[in-house]
């Protein structure tokens, strides 16, 4: 009976080591493939960089135009607020 127990322990130890090695190797292979797929390609990244830069410049220009429009509107509003309000004609002041 003891030989069976020793055989089981050795088999368990051997299976654990073998399974750990195989699992580790498979884990490394799978991890490398997943990270390789998620990495951008250098040629694509350069093209995307130019597109992103152009889009960013367009957005900045749009924001600058909007800021100028708001400044003009505020200037007009403050000029209108500083002008005296004329009294309505046809009414007598008490």
C-alpha positions in Angstrom: 0.0 0.0 0.0 2.8 2.4 0.7 4.1 2.0 -2.8 0.8 3.2 -4.1 1.0 6.2 -1.8 4.5 7.0 -2.9 3.6 6.6 -6.5 0.6 9.0 -6.1 2.8 11.6 -4.4 5.5 11.3 -7.1 2.8 11.5 -9.8 1.2 14.5 -8.2 4.5 16.3 -7.9 5.5 15.4 -11.5 2.1 16.4 -12.8 2.2 19.7 -11.0 5.7 20.5 -12.2 4.9 19.4 -15.8 1.6 21.3 -15.8 3.2 24.4 -14.3 5.9 24.4 -17.0 3.5 23.8 -19.8 1.0 26.4 -18.4 3.8 28.9 -18.0 5.0 28.4 -21.6 1.5 28.7 -23.0 0.8 31.7 -20.9 3.9 33.5 -22.2 3.0 32.6 -25.8 -0.6 33.8 -25.5 0.5 37.0 -23.7 3.0 37.8 -26.4 0.4 37.4 -29.1 -2.1 39.5 -27.4 0.3 42.4 -26.8 1.6 42.1 -30.4 -1.9 42.5 -31.7 -2.6 45.6 -29.5 0.6 47.4 -30.5 0.2 49.9 -33.2 2.2 49.4 -36.4 4.9 52.0 -36.9 3.7 53.0 -40.4 0.1 53.3 -39.3 1.1 55.3 -36.2 3.0 57.9 -38.3 0.0 58.3 -40.6 -2.4 58.5 -37.6 -0.1 61.1 -36.0 -0.4 63.4 -38.9 -4.2 63.0 -39.1 -4.5 63.6 -35.4 -2.4 66.7 -35.6 -4.4 68.1 -38.4 -7.7 67.4 -36.6 -6.3 69.0 -33.5 -5.2 72.1 -35.4 -8.7 72.3 -37.0 -10.4 72.1 -33.6 -8.1 74.8 -32.2 -8.9 77.1 -35.1 -12.7 76.5 -34.5 -12.2 77.3 -30.8 -10.3 80.5 -31.6 -13.1 81.6 -34.0 -15.7 80.9 -31.4 -13.8 82.8 -28.8 -13.5 85.8 -31.1 -17.3 85.7 -31.8 -18.0 85.6 -28.1 -15.7 88.5 -27.5 -17.5 90.5 -30.2 -20.9 89.7 -28.7 -19.7 90.7 -25.2 -18.2 93.9 -26.5 -21.5 94.7 -28.2 -23.5 93.9 -25.1 -21.3 96.0 -22.9 -21.5 98.9 -25.3 -25.3 98.6 -25.4 -25.4 98.5 -21.6 -23.3 101.6 -21.2 -25.5 103.7 -23.6 -28.2 105.7 -21.8 -31.7 104.4 -22.3 -33.8 107.0 -24.1 -37.1 108.0 -22.5 -40.2 107.0 -24.4 -41.7 109.9 -26.2 -45.2 111.0 -25.7 -45.2 110.5 -22.0 -44.8 113.2 -19.5 -42.5 113.0 -16.6 -44.1 113.6 -13.3 
